[in-house]
Amino acid sequence: MSAEAADHYRDWPEETGKLKNAAPDLARAFGGMYQRLMSPGALTLREKELIAFGVGMALRCERCIYAHTEKAVQAGLSREELLEAAGVVVMMQGGPGYVYVPKVIDALDALDAR
């Protein structure tokens, strides 16, 4: 396991705290949108987290991969399901998706270690 995911999970609360202090309106607006749209509706939280995970991988957003891997696990997705979803991203994107699968593995390993 690399230190990147472990560092993210350790440092992210402090970093978001700084964001909330520096730009409280932005943080409140994003937080409200997030809470509303990620609440169960026609799709379950599990399904929504799987979508968010896939988009994060497709956009090659490391923070998104770490955040939504964690939230997907909390929503009940297994390591196997997330790695299979990562495979779908690779199938759709090829190499650009493939090189981010280690980020997913790193995130899962860091979450297991906590």
C-alpha positions in Angstrom: 0.0 0.0 0.0 1.3 3.4 -0.8 1.0 6.3 1.6 -1.2 8.4 -0.7 -4.6 7.0 0.3 -3.6 6.7 4.0 -2.5 10.4 3.8 -5.7 11.4 2.2 -7.9 9.7 4.9 -5.7 11.2 7.6 -5.6 14.8 6.2 -8.9 15.3 4.5 -10.9 16.3 7.6 -8.4 19.1 8.3 -8.4 20.2 4.6 -12.1 20.4 4.4 -12.2 22.3 7.7 -9.9 24.9 6.1 -12.2 25.0 3.1 -15.3 25.5 5.3 -13.6 28.3 7.2 -12.3 30.1 4.1 -15.4 29.7 1.9 -18.4 28.9 4.1 -21.0 29.7 1.5 -19.4 27.4 -1.0 -19.0 24.6 1.6 -22.7 25.0 2.6 -24.0 25.1 -0.9 -22.0 22.0 -2.0 -22.8 20.2 1.2 -26.5 20.8 0.8 -26.5 19.7 -2.8 -24.4 16.6 -1.9 -26.7 15.6 1.0 -29.9 16.0 -1.1 -28.6 14.2 -4.2 -26.9 11.4 -2.4 -29.9 10.6 -0.3 -31.8 7.4 -1.3 -34.6 8.0 -3.8 -35.3 6.1 -7.0 -31.7 4.9 -6.6 -30.2 3.5 -3.4 -27.2 5.1 -1.7 -25.3 2.0 -2.8 -26.2 2.6 -6.4 -25.4 6.3 -6.2 -22.0 5.7 -4.6 -21.2 3.2 -7.4 -22.0 5.8 -10.0 -19.9 8.5 -8.1 -17.0 6.0 -7.9 -17.1 5.3 -11.6 -17.3 9.0 -12.5 -14.4 9.8 -10.2 -12.3 7.1 -11.9 -13.4 8.2 -15.4 -12.4 11.8 -14.6 -9.2 10.6 -13.0 -9.9 12.5 -9.8 -7.7 11.0 -7.1 -9.6 12.7 -4.3 -12.9 11.5 -5.8 -11.6 8.0 -6.0 -10.5 8.0 -2.4 -13.7 9.6 -1.1 -16.2 7.5 -3.1 -14.3 4.2 -2.5 -14.7 5.0 1.2 -18.4 5.9 0.9 -19.1 3.0 -1.4 -17.6 0.6 1.2 -19.7 2.3 3.9 -22.7 1.9 1.7 -22.1 -1.9 1.5 -20.1 -2.4 -1.7 -17.4 -5.0 -1.5 -13.8 -4.9 -2.6 -14.8 -7.3 -5.4 -17.7 -5.2 -6.6 -15.6 -2.0 -6.7 -12.7 -3.7 -8.5 -15.3 -5.1 -11.0 -16.7 -1.6 -11.5 -13.2 -0.3 -12.0 -12.9 -2.9 -14.8 -15.9 -1.4 -16.5 -14.2 2.0 -16.3 -11.1 0.4 -17.9 -13.3 -1.2 -20.6 -14.9 2.2 -21.4 -11.6 4.2 -21.2 -8.8 1.8 -21.9 -5.4 2.8 -20.6 -6.4 6.1 -18.8 -8.8 4.1 -16.6 -6.4 1.2 -16.2 -3.6 3.3 -14.6 -6.0 4.5 -11.9 -7.0 1.0 -10.7 -4.0 1.0 -8.3 -5.5 4.1 -6.7 -8.6 2.1 -6.0 -6.6 -0.8 -4.6 -4.6 1.7 -2.5 -7.8 3.2 -1.1 -9.3 -0.2 -0.3 -6.0 -1.3 1.5 -5.9 2.0 3.5 -9.5 1.6 4.5 -8.8 -2.1 5.5 -5.9 -0.9 7.6 -7.9 1.7 9.6 
